Structure formats: C-alpha cells, structure tokens
Amino acid sequence: MEGRIRYVFSAKMWKHGAEGGWHFVSLPKEISSEIREHLKWQEEGWGRMKTIAQIGQVKWDTAIWFDTKHDTYILPVKADVRRKEKLAIDQSIDVTLWI
C-alpha cells in the first residue's frame, strides 16, 4: 500500500449492544495515540478515518472511528469478514491497517 502507513496489532473482537449489534476490534491505545497525533487531520465527521484493513486473507476498504468513551479507535468487522475468517467474540485477532 504505497504512500500509506501500516499498523499491525492483535486484539480481541467484541460486540456492541444487543441482538444484531456491530462487531468491533479496538486498536491498542499506543497505536491510537500515534494515529491521533500524526493523522487526525484525515478524520472526517465523528472521528471517522478511512483505512484499508486485513484480517487473515480478507482485505477490505473501511474506516476506523475514534471512540471518546474508550479513548481509542475502533474497527468495525463486517459479517462477511467474520464468516470467511471464522471469527468469534473474545477471540484474539491479528489485524493489519493501512492509513
């Protein structure tokens, strides 16, 4: 991904809210702090920042959002990605992001 900064980390997937809630991975605070310090200018409304994510063999265009409650960015993990990679809540997942 030429011209983009690459971040690699592992984190557990979690689910927001009740039935049908979105699934997320929270970026480590150190990575979030670095992104916020150097790339905040790329944020759009509500702390949204476009990115490319990869989990396992699945790579997709997406965005991360800054979650002020947890003071970190969160990455939504689509159902298609969860299904293809057989992901489960509380499972530690290796994630690569290009911003």
N, C-alpha and C positions, 0 to 999 in steps of 0.2 A: 504494500500500500504506500506507494511513493508520496512523499510530502505529508504523511500523517505520522503522529506519534503513537507508538504501540505500547499498550499496557497489558500485562499478563498477571493473573491472580487466581486464587482458589477461594470460593466462598460457598456457603450453604444457600440453597434455594428456599424461599419462604412464600407463603400465600397471604394476601391481604384480604381481610374481611370475611364475609360469609360465603355461602354457596355461589359458585361462579366467579369468585374473586380472582384478581390478577395474580400471577406468579412473578416473583422478583428475585434478583440477586443484588445484595448491597455491596458496593465497591468498598474495599478497605479504606479506612479514614485517611491513611497516608497518601494513597493514590488520589482520593477525592480532594484532599488539600492541595496537592500539586496541580491537579486539573483546574481547580477553582482559582488558584493563584496565577497560573500562566495562560489559561484558555477561557476564562469566564467571559471574555468579550465575544465568544462564539455562541453564548447562550441566547436562546430565543425566549418567548414568553414562558413564565412559570418555571424557569430554571432548566428548560429543555435544551439539550445539546445533541446534535446529530452525530452518529457514530456508526461504525461497522463492527458487528460482534461476531465472534465464532465460539461455539461450544462443540467439541468433538469435530465431526466432519461438516457440520452445518454452519454456514456463514450467511449473515443477512444484514441489510440496511435497517437501522433502528435509531433509537435515541436513548439517552440517559436523562434522568430528571434529578435535580437537587432536592433532597428531602430535608427540609429545615428541622423537622422533628427529630430526625436521627443524625443530622449534620453530615450527611454523606450522599453521594449519587446512588441512584438505584437503576437497575437494568431490567426492563420487563422481558420475561421469557415466554414467547408465544407457544400456544398449544402444539403447533406443528413441530417446533424445535423440541419440546418436551417429549413428544411422541417418537420422533425419529431417533433421539438420543436416549430414550428410556429413562428420563429424569424423574426424580421423586423429591417431595418436600423434605427438607433437612439433609439432603444428600450434598456432599461436598463436590463442587463442580469446577473444572478448570475453564477459565474464560479468557479470551483474548479480545481486546478492544483496540480499534484504530480511530483516533480522533484527529 
